[in-house]
Amino acid sequence: MSPGFGFRRARARPYWAAWNGRDARITTSAADGRPAIIGLVGAVDLTNGIVGQDDAFRIDGLLGRVPFTPTGVPPRWTRKSVIVDGADVTNLGSDARSLAGANPVRVVLTDKVAEVSGSVRNARGESVREYVVVVLPEEPVESSVAARYTQTVRPDRGGAFRLRGLPPGRYLAAVVEALEQGSEWDPEFQRMVKPSARRFMLTEGQMLTLDLELRP
């Protein structure tokens, strides 16, 4: 299978002029985490997914339901949507069998990247400098895209936190004193922190400030 693909940005500006020719690539993975790009027998096509000067890219050998993720783009840009046959499949991925040359994928990027920042105080109103903020989606999302909606961040030297790149949506922000790596994915941990978490809504490109409380 060798479908044709298109690559767009939310704001019109020349790709190579704006990004200085930085190599951008569209990557895929199967819903269960396995690689979805299958190399040809005896050779692997290293050009798979590379975005050309015409903003087009091509990926061969796709199998199963696959999401499309841009890599190699500048930090201030992020994926906005993935469109197949007029439908938004950003969070669902697309069945490779439906991707033919006449049914291309359009990956849209935006430089309107949301940012959440703030500080943390304890129950006595005192500033806290050692903590971890955990941001979770308010409603469950597909496991294949959960990483886009779940983030953890620790404070800087001044005690403030900042995180960028969350998609628009409704979220919960919880504060804990410490967190083992990967524990934010533990269903029991999420069940424990959700009742006391701060709820907030985030729109595209929004700069949101949160004052959070570290509870015992």
MOTA-V833989 format. One record per helix or strand of 2 or more residues. SS is the DSSP state (2 for helix, 1 for strand). FROM is the first residue (numbers start at 0). TO is the last residue. If there is no record, write none. Layout:
[[SS:FROM:TO] [SS:FROM:TO]]
This chain:
[[1:1:8] [2:14:18] [1:24:29] [1:55:59] [1:64:70] [1:77:83] [1:86:87] [1:93:94] [2:95:97] [1:104:109] [1:114:121] [1:131:136] [2:142:148] [1:150:153] [1:160:163] [1:168:175] [2:182:184] [2:186:193] [1:197:201] [1:206:213]]
